[in-house]
Amino acid sequence: MASRAGAANLLVDRASPRIAAIDWAPPRIAAIDWAMAETAMALGLPLAALAEKRQFVRGAAITLPDACADLGLRGAPNLEALSLVSPDLILSSNFYSFVEPQLERIAPVYTRSLFVAGEPALPKVLLAMEALADHLDLRAQGQETRAHFETEFDHLAERVSAFADRPFVLMTVGDARHIQVFGADSIYGGALARIGLTNAWAGGTEFGFNAPVPVSKLLAFPDAHLVLVGDVPQNAQRAIRQGALWSALAPVRAGRLLSLSDNNPFGGAPSALRFADHLVTALERA
């Protein structure tokens, strides 16, 4: 693609990033992977189509264009709907490599390996902005966008420097007795480290349909802040407030239980930045 020297700079609000205005006709982009979708939008590239659009917008850190089409399931996208969009480029990731042969019959596929067990995810999603920009001959835009996010993370780190000696456990609640925990290989864990805070959970991310971690494992972290991300199921809300198991946790008794609004654990840099911003704000208000 020809160089787009006139592409506008990105202006992103920390808590709720928005698509930047651009002064050229962008390629028609469809996205199967949510992190790559956020990466494109952070660069100011509107999406023509996205897999699982309705689910994405529930915790989206960045606003989708109204005209963006829904492609159905990420693992089984509607190929007919994708063909009707007539994309110039399809964005995917290592999660969906099995469907790439079908996607490539419709348009070129650009894929990145972002979430790999045991490997830090945040550096990968930050690098993806520059890599996708390079692929589209928008190198300056990619560098400026990356620099913007790095600066915002730096500002957040300054605001929470007083908490640098306190460990944190990042989690979502599955039910009254089970949680999902985010390690260094998640964007939440990466954002936590990027702003200078310590993840008490030394293992990898344990995130699945059935929350795999018993709440009793939190007894091992008496000095930590416990951070709940997203909505808590109704059957767990009372247990957290009054249940013997949760009440036995030292952080709960000490008032070090923080609740953050819903976010996208499978998002890109915008979701990572919004998570960090919400965490910093919650700590300042605690």
Backbone bond lengths (Angstrom), bond angles and torsions (degrees), N, CA, C in turn:
res aa  C-N    CA-C-N  psi(-1)  N-CA   C-N-CA  omega(-1)  CA-C   N-CA-C  phi
1 M - - - 1.461 - - 1.522 110.11 -
2 A 1.324 115.85 148.52 1.453 119.59 179.57 1.507 110.51 -67.56
3 S 1.339 116.07 152.24 1.457 120.97 178.40 1.514 110.46 -63.08
4 R 1.345 116.23 142.38 1.458 122.32 -179.39 1.518 108.81 -115.33
5 A 1.311 117.22 70.04 1.459 121.26 -175.54 1.503 112.47 -62.87
6 G 1.330 117.58 -21.92 1.455 119.64 -177.41 1.506 114.21 -88.66
7 A 1.331 118.34 7.01 1.464 119.59 -178.87 1.511 110.26 -60.81
8 A 1.334 115.31 137.42 1.464 120.04 -175.35 1.513 111.19 -74.46
9 N 1.332 115.63 154.49 1.451 120.93 176.23 1.522 110.07 -70.99
10 L 1.326 115.41 153.62 1.455 120.99 179.37 1.517 110.46 -83.78
11 L 1.312 115.88 133.53 1.457 121.76 172.95 1.521 106.76 -122.50
12 V 1.317 117.68 112.26 1.452 122.11 -174.31 1.515 110.22 -122.49
13 D 1.326 116.34 130.78 1.454 121.24 171.40 1.517 107.74 -80.94
14 R 1.344 117.15 132.21 1.456 120.44 -174.51 1.516 112.62 -54.27
15 A 1.327 116.19 -46.33 1.455 119.12 -172.74 1.519 112.70 -79.49
16 S 1.309 117.50 -26.59 1.468 120.32 -175.50 1.515 110.12 -149.25
17 P 1.354 117.63 78.86 1.457 120.61 -177.22 1.520 112.20 -58.13
18 R 1.314 116.17 147.17 1.459 122.55 178.34 1.525 109.36 -124.34
19 I 1.308 116.09 157.28 1.457 120.76 178.07 1.519 109.70 -67.01
20 A 1.314 116.77 132.98 1.455 120.63 177.50 1.521 110.17 -74.85
21 A 1.330 115.95 151.57 1.464 120.28 174.43 1.524 109.19 -76.24
22 I 1.310 116.94 142.15 1.454 120.44 175.52 1.519 108.64 -129.88
23 D 1.329 115.97 149.58 1.459 120.18 -172.39 1.522 112.35 -108.39
24 W 1.341 117.35 32.39 1.449 121.54 175.25 1.525 107.67 -145.13
25 A 1.312 115.44 163.41 1.461 119.61 -178.94 1.527 109.28 -78.98
26 P 1.327 118.60 107.26 1.460 120.67 -176.49 1.519 111.53 -74.78
27 P 1.330 117.68 161.80 1.465 119.97 174.92 1.525 109.99 -67.06
28 R 1.328 115.17 154.79 1.467 119.48 174.98 1.528 107.77 -79.86
29 I 1.319 115.31 115.42 1.462 121.00 -173.73 1.522 110.22 -114.49
30 A 1.322 115.35 132.28 1.463 122.34 171.33 1.524 107.56 -114.50
31 A 1.314 116.99 145.33 1.465 120.54 -177.71 1.522 110.45 -128.38
32 I 1.318 115.07 131.41 1.458 121.35 172.13 1.529 109.25 -92.13
33 D 1.309 116.66 -40.83 1.463 122.52 -177.31 1.525 110.75 -91.30
34 W 1.334 117.14 134.49 1.462 121.09 -177.20 1.529 112.75 -69.11
35 A 1.317 118.00 -38.50 1.465 119.46 179.40 1.524 110.80 -64.29
36 M 1.315 116.68 -40.03 1.457 119.62 177.64 1.520 111.13 -69.74
37 A 1.331 117.01 -32.21 1.466 120.21 175.30 1.521 110.03 -61.53
38 E 1.325 117.12 -47.39 1.464 120.54 178.52 1.524 111.17 -63.66
39 T 1.313 116.26 -35.66 1.463 120.33 179.17 1.519 110.57 -61.38
40 A 1.322 116.55 -46.22 1.463 120.19 178.91 1.518 111.12 -62.52
41 M 1.326 116.79 -45.44 1.460 119.91 -177.63 1.522 111.93 -67.69
42 A 1.325 117.55 -33.55 1.460 120.19 176.13 1.525 111.44 -62.57
43 L 1.326 115.86 -28.74 1.465 121.08 177.70 1.525 112.49 -82.49
44 G 1.330 116.43 -1.31 1.458 120.01 -179.31 1.508 113.80 88.58
45 L 1.333 116.86 19.00 1.463 121.72 -178.09 1.524 109.10 -103.77
46 P 1.326 119.11 108.91 1.464 120.58 -179.72 1.522 110.94 -69.70
47 L 1.319 115.56 149.28 1.459 120.85 -179.86 1.521 111.18 -93.13
48 A 1.335 115.34 136.56 1.462 120.42 173.50 1.521 111.03 -84.13
49 A 1.343 116.78 -26.28 1.463 120.71 -178.76 1.520 109.70 -159.43
50 L 1.342 114.96 151.61 1.461 121.30 -178.21 1.524 109.37 -148.14
51 A 1.316 116.45 138.67 1.461 120.57 175.19 1.529 110.17 -74.18
52 E 1.321 115.71 140.69 1.472 123.18 179.71 1.531 111.47 51.74
53 K 1.306 115.41 51.08 1.465 121.50 -176.86 1.523 111.95 -59.46
54 R 1.327 117.09 -45.21 1.468 119.65 -175.99 1.525 111.58 -63.11
55 Q 1.329 117.03 -38.81 1.456 120.10 177.44 1.528 110.83 -69.84
56 F 1.318 116.45 -37.17 1.463 121.41 -178.56 1.524 111.47 -60.64
57 V 1.325 117.23 -44.35 1.463 119.79 -173.00 1.521 112.32 -69.39
58 R 1.327 118.74 -18.34 1.468 120.62 -179.49 1.523 111.84 -62.33
59 G 1.317 117.22 -36.93 1.458 119.56 -179.53 1.508 112.39 -124.71
60 A 1.329 116.35 24.48 1.463 120.19 -173.17 1.522 111.98 -69.38
61 A 1.313 115.52 138.67 1.457 121.96 175.99 1.516 111.44 -93.14
62 I 1.311 116.54 -0.31 1.458 120.71 -175.06 1.535 107.40 -149.04
63 T 1.318 117.32 146.09 1.460 121.83 -170.51 1.526 111.98 -86.53
64 L 1.331 116.09 129.72 1.460 121.27 176.91 1.522 111.08 -80.27
65 P 1.332 117.83 147.90 1.467 119.98 170.99 1.526 110.11 -62.56
66 D 1.308 117.30 144.92 1.468 121.08 -179.99 1.528 111.72 -59.65
67 A 1.317 116.18 -32.92 1.468 120.05 -175.30 1.524 113.46 -81.96
68 C 1.313 118.03 -1.24 1.466 121.01 -178.80 1.528 110.40 -62.99
69 A 1.326 116.49 126.51 1.466 121.51 -179.10 1.522 110.74 -84.15
70 D 1.331 115.96 153.00 1.465 122.11 177.88 1.525 108.62 -96.44
71 L 1.327 116.26 126.98 1.461 121.40 -176.57 1.519 113.20 -99.25
72 G 1.314 117.93 8.78 1.457 119.36 -178.97 1.517 111.54 80.49
73 L 1.313 117.01 -153.15 1.457 122.40 -172.39 1.523 112.26 -65.62
74 R 1.342 114.94 142.58 1.465 119.05 177.29 1.529 111.01 -63.95
75 G 1.319 116.81 -39.59 1.455 120.11 -178.42 1.518 114.40 -79.78
76 A 1.326 116.91 -12.18 1.470 121.55 179.03 1.521 108.86 -148.25
77 P 1.329 117.54 66.46 1.465 120.11 -176.01 1.522 112.00 -63.67
78 N 1.320 115.14 150.62 1.461 121.90 178.56 1.527 108.36 -75.02
79 L 1.316 116.21 103.34 1.458 120.89 -174.42 1.526 112.09 -68.57
80 E 1.321 116.71 -30.75 1.463 119.35 177.49 1.526 110.30 -66.76
81 A 1.333 116.40 -44.58 1.465 120.08 177.76 1.521 110.54 -63.26
82 L 1.329 116.24 -38.53 1.461 120.19 178.66 1.524 110.76 -63.99
83 S 1.316 117.52 -41.48 1.466 121.00 178.73 1.521 111.69 -62.55
84 L 1.330 116.25 -38.59 1.465 120.34 -179.49 1.523 111.90 -65.24
85 V 1.322 116.73 -27.83 1.469 120.99 178.51 1.523 111.03 -70.89
86 S 1.324 117.18 -25.65 1.473 123.25 -177.93 1.526 111.74 53.85
87 P 1.333 117.42 58.64 1.467 119.18 -177.84 1.521 112.06 -71.80
88 D 1.324 115.00 151.91 1.461 121.05 171.10 1.521 110.79 -85.48
89 L 1.342 115.98 -24.52 1.461 121.31 -176.02 1.527 108.61 -152.97
90 I 1.339 115.93 140.80 1.461 122.08 176.35 1.522 108.08 -116.30
91 L 1.327 116.86 129.31 1.460 122.16 -179.96 1.520 109.92 -99.24
92 S 1.332 115.89 131.54 1.457 120.60 -179.07 1.527 109.13 -142.45
93 S 1.334 115.94 -172.18 1.465 120.74 178.93 1.517 109.25 -149.46
94 N 1.332 115.60 179.50 1.458 121.00 -179.74 1.528 112.55 -59.84
95 F 1.330 118.37 -24.21 1.460 120.98 179.16 1.529 112.57 -62.99
96 Y 1.319 116.55 -27.87 1.469 120.21 -170.11 1.527 112.24 -119.17
97 S 1.319 116.11 27.53 1.465 119.70 -178.91 1.526 111.75 -61.81
98 F 1.326 117.51 -27.87 1.466 120.86 -177.65 1.527 112.72 -66.81
99 V 1.328 117.43 -21.29 1.463 119.82 -178.50 1.534 112.07 -100.82
100 E 1.317 117.24 -3.38 1.463 120.08 -175.64 1.529 113.93 -61.00
101 P 1.338 120.27 -37.62 1.472 117.90 178.46 1.527 112.88 -56.25
102 Q 1.334 117.46 -38.84 1.463 120.41 177.51 1.528 111.28 -70.57
103 L 1.328 116.24 -38.85 1.465 119.90 179.95 1.523 111.07 -64.34
104 E 1.331 116.24 -38.90 1.464 120.54 -176.04 1.524 112.57 -67.12
105 R 1.320 117.81 -17.08 1.466 120.35 175.70 1.527 111.04 -74.88
106 I 1.326 116.02 -16.22 1.465 120.99 -177.56 1.521 111.52 -99.99
107 A 1.334 117.16 -42.75 1.471 121.17 -178.37 1.522 108.56 -164.41
108 P 1.331 117.74 162.66 1.464 120.04 174.73 1.526 111.00 -57.76
109 V 1.331 115.75 144.10 1.464 121.56 -178.87 1.523 108.96 -113.05
110 Y 1.330 115.48 129.57 1.468 120.95 173.81 1.524 106.97 -110.66
111 T 1.327 116.39 120.63 1.460 120.47 -174.48 1.522 111.03 -127.23
112 R 1.326 115.60 147.44 1.460 122.36 176.59 1.528 108.30 -131.60
113 S 1.328 115.64 149.56 1.456 121.51 173.75 1.522 107.48 -95.08
114 L 1.332 117.21 106.75 1.465 121.63 -171.00 1.523 113.33 -109.68
115 F 1.310 117.40 -48.97 1.462 121.03 -177.15 1.524 109.20 -107.95
116 V 1.324 115.40 105.89 1.458 122.33 -179.38 1.524 107.54 -126.81
117 A 1.315 117.84 128.00 1.462 121.44 -177.36 1.524 110.82 -54.23
118 G 1.323 116.00 128.37 1.453 121.66 177.21 1.514 115.31 85.46
119 E 1.339 117.91 -3.81 1.463 121.02 -179.69 1.527 109.75 -114.24
120 P 1.343 118.01 134.09 1.471 120.41 -179.82 1.525 111.23 -56.53
121 A 1.324 116.26 131.10 1.463 120.73 -175.91 1.522 112.97 -88.32
122 L 1.337 117.69 -34.48 1.465 118.92 -173.73 1.525 112.87 -60.31
123 P 1.339 120.35 -46.61 1.470 118.34 177.17 1.524 112.73 -56.67
124 K 1.330 116.96 -33.53 1.459 120.25 -179.46 1.527 111.66 -68.81
125 V 1.355 117.04 -41.40 1.464 117.99 -178.17 1.530 110.98 -74.53
126 L 1.328 117.32 -30.20 1.463 119.41 175.30 1.528 110.51 -68.57
127 L 1.321 116.02 -43.22 1.465 120.01 177.92 1.519 111.10 -65.05
128 A 1.328 117.40 -32.34 1.466 120.96 -179.08 1.519 111.82 -60.35
129 M 1.338 117.52 -31.97 1.467 119.64 178.27 1.519 110.73 -63.32
130 E 1.324 116.44 -45.25 1.463 119.50 178.92 1.526 111.04 -68.93
131 A 1.330 116.62 -39.12 1.463 119.97 -177.64 1.525 111.50 -66.14
132 L 1.337 116.99 -44.82 1.463 119.54 178.42 1.522 110.49 -65.40
133 A 1.315 116.78 -40.12 1.464 119.87 177.68 1.527 110.74 -60.83
134 D 1.332 116.99 -43.07 1.466 120.14 176.83 1.525 110.75 -60.32
135 H 1.318 116.13 -42.25 1.464 120.80 -179.08 1.526 111.29 -60.38
136 L 1.328 116.31 -30.42 1.468 121.36 -178.24 1.527 112.35 -101.04
137 D 1.336 116.89 14.71 1.467 121.64 -178.49 1.527 111.63 58.45
138 L 1.318 115.28 42.32 1.467 122.15 177.83 1.528 109.79 -125.48
139 R 1.318 116.37 45.67 1.466 119.81 -172.53 1.524 112.37 -57.28
140 A 1.316 117.85 -45.63 1.467 120.18 -178.64 1.525 110.82 -61.64
141 Q 1.328 115.91 -41.58 1.465 120.29 178.19 1.525 110.75 -60.66
142 G 1.319 116.71 -42.28 1.457 120.47 179.50 1.514 112.17 -64.63
143 Q 1.325 116.81 -43.10 1.458 120.32 179.83 1.524 111.52 -65.58
144 E 1.329 116.39 -41.92 1.463 120.25 179.91 1.528 111.19 -66.42
145 T 1.320 116.03 -39.68 1.461 120.15 179.55 1.526 110.42 -65.70
146 R 1.317 116.76 -45.98 1.469 120.72 177.23 1.523 110.24 -58.90
147 A 1.315 117.18 -44.83 1.467 120.96 -179.49 1.521 111.30 -62.25
148 H 1.332 116.44 -38.04 1.465 120.09 178.65 1.524 110.79 -60.99
149 F 1.320 116.95 -47.84 1.460 119.93 -179.56 1.522 111.28 -64.56
150 E 1.323 117.46 -41.13 1.466 120.30 178.94 1.527 110.54 -61.04
151 T 1.328 117.04 -41.70 1.464 120.84 178.92 1.519 111.18 -63.27
152 E 1.322 117.23 -42.23 1.462 120.42 179.39 1.526 111.04 -64.10
153 F 1.317 117.31 -41.03 1.461 119.92 175.85 1.531 110.76 -62.25
154 D 1.315 117.35 -40.46 1.467 120.79 178.24 1.525 111.05 -60.18
155 H 1.321 117.19 -43.05 1.464 120.83 179.39 1.528 111.14 -62.88
156 L 1.320 116.33 -41.23 1.461 119.69 178.95 1.524 111.05 -66.16
157 A 1.323 116.82 -38.00 1.465 120.51 178.70 1.525 111.34 -60.76
158 E 1.318 116.74 -38.84 1.464 120.24 178.50 1.526 111.13 -62.73
159 R 1.310 116.84 -36.60 1.467 120.90 -176.10 1.529 112.97 -72.82
160 V 1.334 118.00 -22.34 1.473 119.51 -177.52 1.523 112.66 -115.67
161 S 1.305 117.64 19.76 1.467 119.94 -178.49 1.528 112.02 -59.13
162 A 1.325 117.85 -27.69 1.467 121.21 -179.49 1.527 112.33 -68.85
163 F 1.337 117.42 -15.94 1.466 121.14 -178.57 1.530 112.17 -100.84
164 A 1.316 117.38 10.58 1.462 120.52 -172.97 1.528 112.97 -63.71
165 D 1.337 117.62 -23.80 1.461 120.00 -178.23 1.524 112.79 -93.54
166 R 1.318 117.90 5.59 1.462 121.61 -177.24 1.534 110.13 -107.86
167 P 1.336 119.09 126.09 1.470 120.36 177.66 1.529 111.76 -75.04
168 F 1.320 115.23 156.28 1.463 122.20 -179.42 1.526 109.74 -129.66
169 V 1.319 115.75 145.05 1.463 121.87 170.90 1.522 107.16 -118.09
170 L 1.326 116.47 122.22 1.468 123.01 -177.00 1.520 108.69 -103.91
171 M 1.329 116.67 127.89 1.462 117.79 -172.97 1.518 112.16 -156.84
172 T 1.316 114.66 162.91 1.458 122.83 164.40 1.524 106.89 -117.66
173 V 1.322 116.00 156.70 1.462 121.04 -177.48 1.521 109.35 -100.26
174 G 1.332 115.63 125.35 1.458 120.13 176.44 1.515 111.77 -85.98
175 D 1.337 115.50 -50.44 1.460 122.13 175.09 1.525 107.15 -153.64
176 A 1.323 117.24 -170.46 1.462 120.71 -173.87 1.522 113.00 -60.97
177 R 1.320 117.71 -23.15 1.462 120.88 -174.72 1.525 114.49 -119.88
178 H 1.313 117.76 1.71 1.465 119.34 -175.22 1.529 111.62 -137.77
179 I 1.326 114.96 145.49 1.460 121.73 -179.25 1.524 109.69 -133.56
180 Q 1.315 114.63 166.95 1.464 123.02 169.99 1.524 106.73 -115.78
181 V 1.306 117.43 133.72 1.462 121.69 -171.65 1.524 109.93 -118.05
182 F 1.336 115.54 141.02 1.461 121.68 -177.77 1.524 110.67 -105.13
183 G 1.331 114.98 122.02 1.451 121.01 178.72 1.517 112.13 -96.64
184 A 1.324 115.68 -167.56 1.462 121.41 -178.51 1.520 112.39 -66.20
185 D 1.339 117.12 -18.24 1.465 120.29 -179.01 1.526 112.62 -89.38
186 S 1.328 117.61 13.41 1.465 122.98 174.06 1.524 109.27 -108.78
187 I 1.340 117.07 163.35 1.465 117.89 176.89 1.519 110.83 -70.87
188 Y 1.338 117.96 -27.53 1.460 119.42 176.31 1.531 110.46 -67.56
189 G 1.329 115.91 -47.67 1.457 119.38 177.47 1.515 111.95 -61.56
190 G 1.329 115.98 -37.83 1.459 119.77 177.63 1.510 112.40 -65.99
191 A 1.339 116.55 -41.51 1.461 120.47 178.40 1.521 110.78 -64.86
192 L 1.334 116.58 -39.31 1.465 120.82 178.25 1.521 110.44 -59.25
193 A 1.329 116.65 -48.64 1.461 120.41 179.26 1.521 111.49 -65.20
194 R 1.326 116.70 -37.08 1.471 120.51 -177.34 1.520 112.39 -63.73
195 I 1.348 117.60 -28.71 1.468 119.60 178.52 1.528 111.58 -98.29
196 G 1.333 116.10 15.81 1.455 120.86 170.41 1.513 116.18 85.51
197 L 1.327 118.22 17.07 1.458 121.52 -179.90 1.530 110.43 -106.13
198 T 1.332 115.80 160.90 1.458 121.96 -171.89 1.517 111.69 -105.49
199 N 1.308 116.06 131.43 1.459 121.81 175.47 1.523 108.43 -87.99
200 A 1.333 116.91 117.24 1.459 120.45 -179.33 1.521 112.07 -69.57
201 W 1.336 116.24 -23.77 1.466 120.95 -178.11 1.517 108.92 -82.39
202 A 1.328 116.40 105.13 1.461 120.76 -174.43 1.517 112.85 -78.67
203 G 1.325 117.20 -19.45 1.456 120.01 -179.00 1.509 112.30 -82.07
204 G 1.321 115.02 -175.71 1.455 120.18 178.62 1.516 111.43 -79.22
205 T 1.310 114.90 172.67 1.456 120.86 178.30 1.526 110.00 -62.90
206 E 1.327 116.04 135.07 1.459 121.63 175.47 1.516 106.94 -120.65
207 F 1.336 113.92 89.90 1.461 121.51 -173.61 1.512 107.96 -131.25
208 G 1.311 116.76 121.01 1.450 120.36 179.71 1.511 110.90 -159.19
209 F 1.331 116.02 173.64 1.466 120.49 -178.44 1.529 110.36 -57.84
210 N 1.330 116.53 -43.83 1.457 121.07 174.09 1.522 107.97 -96.37
211 A 1.339 116.81 110.36 1.467 120.65 -177.41 1.529 109.14 -52.23
212 P 1.338 118.33 117.60 1.463 120.48 -167.75 1.524 116.16 -89.62
213 V 1.332 118.45 -7.31 1.464 120.32 -172.03 1.528 110.20 -109.65
214 P 1.341 118.94 122.27 1.461 119.95 176.51 1.525 110.86 -68.74
215 V 1.331 116.15 143.35 1.466 121.28 -179.84 1.525 110.99 -57.44
216 S 1.315 117.30 -30.06 1.470 120.68 -178.96 1.522 112.78 -58.51
217 K 1.346 117.74 -23.09 1.468 120.13 177.83 1.532 111.29 -62.66
218 L 1.331 117.29 -22.91 1.465 120.48 -179.19 1.519 112.35 -71.20
219 L 1.326 118.08 -14.13 1.465 120.96 176.47 1.525 111.46 -61.30
220 A 1.322 116.83 -20.97 1.468 121.07 -179.46 1.521 113.10 -76.68
221 F 1.352 117.53 -4.15 1.466 120.33 -175.51 1.531 110.83 -126.10
222 P 1.336 117.82 64.47 1.473 120.16 -175.42 1.519 113.98 -66.53
223 D 1.320 118.22 -22.73 1.468 121.04 -176.58 1.524 113.30 -97.54
224 A 1.313 117.16 1.62 1.464 120.24 -171.79 1.523 112.74 -84.58
225 H 1.334 114.56 160.84 1.456 122.15 160.46 1.531 106.78 -88.30
226 L 1.311 117.13 131.58 1.461 121.64 175.21 1.520 108.24 -98.26
227 V 1.323 116.93 125.57 1.462 122.04 -174.83 1.525 109.03 -116.69
228 L 1.335 115.94 112.04 1.462 122.00 177.02 1.522 108.66 -91.96
229 V 1.322 117.05 122.40 1.460 121.60 -179.69 1.524 109.05 -106.95
230 G 1.320 116.44 123.51 1.456 120.48 175.78 1.513 113.42 91.14
231 D 1.318 114.54 -178.72 1.458 121.41 -177.03 1.527 111.60 -67.18
232 V 1.322 115.36 143.85 1.464 122.00 176.35 1.527 108.08 -101.97
233 P 1.342 118.21 127.16 1.466 119.88 178.75 1.525 111.65 -54.35
234 Q 1.314 115.93 146.62 1.466 120.33 -177.35 1.518 112.41 -56.85
235 N 1.335 116.44 -38.50 1.461 118.74 -177.63 1.523 112.53 -69.42
236 A 1.341 117.18 -12.67 1.462 120.56 178.73 1.525 112.67 -101.02
237 Q 1.320 117.63 -20.17 1.463 120.01 -175.97 1.526 112.11 -60.51
238 R 1.322 117.06 -46.05 1.467 120.06 179.98 1.520 110.78 -66.29
239 A 1.343 116.52 -38.43 1.463 119.99 179.62 1.522 111.07 -62.17
240 I 1.324 116.65 -39.04 1.464 120.03 179.48 1.525 110.44 -66.64
241 R 1.328 116.68 -37.95 1.467 120.27 -178.53 1.528 112.52 -76.84
242 Q 1.342 116.57 -37.15 1.460 118.91 -168.77 1.530 114.70 -131.15
243 G 1.308 118.43 -13.81 1.461 120.84 -174.18 1.515 113.25 -66.65
244 A 1.326 115.80 147.98 1.459 120.97 -177.95 1.526 111.97 -64.14
245 L 1.332 116.67 -37.46 1.463 120.08 -177.55 1.521 111.21 -64.54
246 W 1.318 117.34 -49.81 1.460 120.35 179.68 1.523 111.04 -68.60
247 S 1.324 117.33 -36.79 1.466 120.48 -179.68 1.521 112.03 -66.67
248 A 1.335 116.56 -20.77 1.460 120.25 178.67 1.523 112.63 -77.71
249 L 1.323 117.01 -10.24 1.466 120.61 -178.40 1.524 110.09 -81.42
250 A 1.322 116.31 125.24 1.467 120.99 -178.45 1.528 112.73 -57.16
251 P 1.343 120.14 -42.16 1.470 119.21 179.13 1.531 112.74 -61.66
252 V 1.330 117.29 -35.71 1.463 120.28 178.91 1.523 109.63 -67.08
253 R 1.323 116.97 -45.48 1.469 120.35 179.53 1.524 111.50 -62.97
254 A 1.336 116.36 -31.85 1.466 120.79 -177.60 1.526 113.17 -88.05
255 G 1.335 117.09 0.25 1.463 120.04 179.50 1.515 114.04 77.64
256 R 1.335 116.70 24.12 1.468 120.39 179.90 1.532 110.82 -102.76
257 L 1.307 116.43 40.37 1.461 122.79 175.99 1.523 108.13 -111.26
258 L 1.331 116.20 114.20 1.461 122.09 -177.34 1.523 110.12 -108.88
259 S 1.318 116.60 141.45 1.465 121.76 176.99 1.520 109.38 -117.36
260 L 1.327 116.34 126.39 1.458 122.27 178.70 1.525 109.47 -112.16
261 S 1.316 115.96 153.45 1.461 120.70 179.55 1.524 110.61 -67.92
262 D 1.318 115.17 165.80 1.455 121.82 -177.35 1.520 110.46 -59.22
263 N 1.312 115.95 144.82 1.459 121.85 -179.46 1.525 107.18 -146.42
264 N 1.295 117.11 -178.39 1.456 121.66 -176.01 1.528 110.16 -112.08
265 P 1.337 118.56 101.85 1.462 120.01 -179.50 1.520 113.34 -68.63
266 F 1.335 116.67 -12.76 1.464 120.97 178.53 1.525 111.26 -107.92
267 G 1.329 116.88 20.81 1.453 121.68 179.80 1.516 112.22 -88.44
268 G 1.329 114.68 -172.36 1.449 121.10 -179.70 1.515 111.96 -105.83
269 A 1.336 116.00 -147.99 1.459 120.77 -177.82 1.529 113.08 -59.19
270 P 1.338 120.41 -38.67 1.470 118.87 177.97 1.525 112.96 -59.90
271 S 1.325 118.18 -40.85 1.464 120.52 178.21 1.520 111.13 -68.22
272 A 1.317 117.17 -38.79 1.461 120.33 178.04 1.521 110.88 -62.96
273 L 1.333 116.34 -42.76 1.459 120.17 -179.25 1.521 111.13 -68.20
274 R 1.318 117.26 -40.83 1.462 119.27 179.87 1.523 110.74 -65.63
275 F 1.333 116.95 -40.92 1.463 119.45 175.78 1.526 110.45 -57.37
276 A 1.334 116.94 -47.95 1.463 120.57 -179.23 1.521 111.36 -61.50
277 D 1.319 116.81 -41.37 1.460 120.86 179.68 1.528 111.01 -63.97
278 H 1.325 117.09 -44.05 1.463 120.47 179.31 1.524 111.16 -64.97
279 L 1.331 117.21 -38.55 1.462 120.40 178.83 1.523 110.89 -65.23
280 V 1.313 116.86 -46.22 1.467 120.62 179.69 1.525 110.38 -60.70
281 T 1.312 116.86 -44.67 1.467 120.55 179.17 1.524 111.15 -61.44
282 A 1.341 116.98 -42.11 1.465 120.54 179.32 1.523 111.32 -64.07
283 L 1.325 117.57 -39.53 1.465 120.82 178.43 1.526 111.04 -65.62
284 E 1.312 116.59 -39.52 1.462 120.03 179.90 1.528 111.88 -67.34
285 R 1.319 116.46 -28.72 1.469 120.29 -178.35 1.523 112.96 -89.72
286 A 1.329 116.23 -15.41 1.472 119.54 -175.66 1.531 111.26 -67.35
